[in-house]
Amino acid sequence: MAALLQLCGVFLKIGVVFFGGGYVLIPLLHRVMVDQMQWLSLKEFLDGVALSQLTPGPLAMLATFSGFKAGGFAGALAGTVCIFLPCTALMLLISSRYRQFSKIQAVKHFLNGILPAVVGLVLAAAFTLGRTSLGSARDFILLGAGFLLLQFTAIAPMAVILGAAAVGLLLNFS
């Protein structure tokens, strides 16, 4: 029971700072789940991040996966609920007063000021994941090909991810 309460506390804290999407939280999630709590190994964390990209709401999938690894079904449920509880409550509060908040100059300045920080956190997450995942020239070629496909074609991101997974499997088995 204490472990489940600890898991709830961790995911509630993460949920409070959930701003800018799941990619922003990857460095924080890595530090908490892998380094501090040791709920996941680095490989499990990277696998969880990769698998979560195949689903809507990648943060929910990663919270569910980590919660399950830490506390079984109850942990999965607690992780999923607790990571979204703070932001859901905040959005319910804000959405009921959206017109009033949107006119406040300080809110506009806050959102304009936080944007560069969000971009920096996404870059930090990309660097952390890339440093671990990109070990050979072949990996960089796959990264470049995926980037080009996403930028210059109308191919769905899921198709690119699944295609890269198939190429990776083929290259590792040959």
Buried (B, 14 or more C-beta within 10 A) or exposed (E): EEEBEEBBEBBBBBBEEBBBEBBBBBBBBBEBBBEEBEBBEEEBBBEBBBBBBEEEEBBBBBBBBBBBBBBEEBBBBBBBBBBBBBBEEBEEEEEEEEEEBEEEEEEEEEEEEEEEEBEEBBEBBEEBBEEEEEEEEEBEEBBEBBEEBBEEEEEEEEEBBEBBBEBEEEEEEE
